[in-house]
């Protein structure tokens, strides 16, 4: 499925096509399932503003 700006929508770490060595991509399947269960995935275009200085944190961002 495509999002605005022609970006692919990634619903799950388990099915991510941009998987690479290192970081979160090589976790074991049980850990990836836990990450998926506890996370919210969103797709944003390059240059999108994620947060501003002084803003109360709303979570942790993992950028792929």
Protein Blocks (a to p, Z undefined) as FASTA:
>chain_A
ZZehhiacdfbfklpckbceejjllgcfklmmmmmmmpccddddehiafbdehiacfbdc
ddZZ
